[in-house]
Amino acid sequence: MTTIALPRAIEQPVAQKGSRFGWAIQDTLTVTWRNLLALSRNPQTLMFSAIQPIMFTLLFVYVFGGAIKTSVPYVDFLIPGVYVQTVTFGAVATAVGLSEDLHKGLIERFRALPMARSAVLAGRTSADLVRNVFVVILITIVGFAVGFRIGTNFGLFLCGALIVLLFSYTLCWGFATIGLSAPNAEAAQTMVFPILFPFIFASSAFVPVTVMPGWLQAFAKNQPVTQVVDACRSLMTGGSLHNTGAVWAALAWCFGLLLVLAPLAVRKYRKVA
């Protein structure tokens, strides 16, 4: 395993660090930087993060797009769904990364250092949030290349992107619990996908909910992925897809899930670490 040196700052006594909050923030930034360095030294992970959204975009635009009828050009309907689908699948990295750190003894090593215990989880989720910023930028570039256009304005488009990133950060905390519970990294990945698939594909990410069977529509309309996708479409595309209610519902889901999932992850971390 590649060893990544941590700044000497975290090796200093707590008494020299000022307030506990400032100490925790500094340690979180240190662990975030460590995780970003580890990601940059793993080209396979970076390549998958880049190729997967490109493949989904091209596949749905040029293969399935002609068969799916929407009230706006299909590429404008699709791209907000690709944003959410990609960051949702990307949250698997949180579970896998924490599981690897736990079973390779790195978290045990962190315990021996005079650092805030919250920094391990906060640093991992923050690093994955930074990675998702890169993913959103990449999807935007690909989307414009295949014909996606903003139907509202740049400010509302950024608000939609921020909701996507907030949702991804929320999911990272949920998958952190799975990563800390799994016996190994492979099991963590296996545990996550059965949870993700129903929420991603039984949603409005790729097709209108109205074309689904009636028994499935109730679930598809009221689950968080659909709400976040619809909120992004409203903010990015507008027009016939304008839905202010979906924006508030998406924010409620994000903050509500974060208030539940973050304490669960912290509780699990305290048990295993």
Buried (B, 14 or more C-beta within 10 A) or exposed (E): EEEEEBEEBBEEEEEEBEEEEEBBBBBBBBBBBBBBBBBEEEEEBBEEBBEBBBEBBEEBBEEEBEEBEBEBBBBBBBBBBBBBBBBBBBBBBBBBBBBBBBBEEBBEEBEEEBBBBBBBBBBBBBBBBBBBBEBBEBBBEBBEEBEBEBBBEEEBBEBBBEBBBBBBBBBBBBBBBBBBBBEEBEBBBEBBEEEBEBBBEBBBBBBEBEEBEEEEBEBBBEBBBBBBBBBBBBBBBBEEBBBEEBBEBBBEBBEEBBEEBBEBBBEBBEEEB
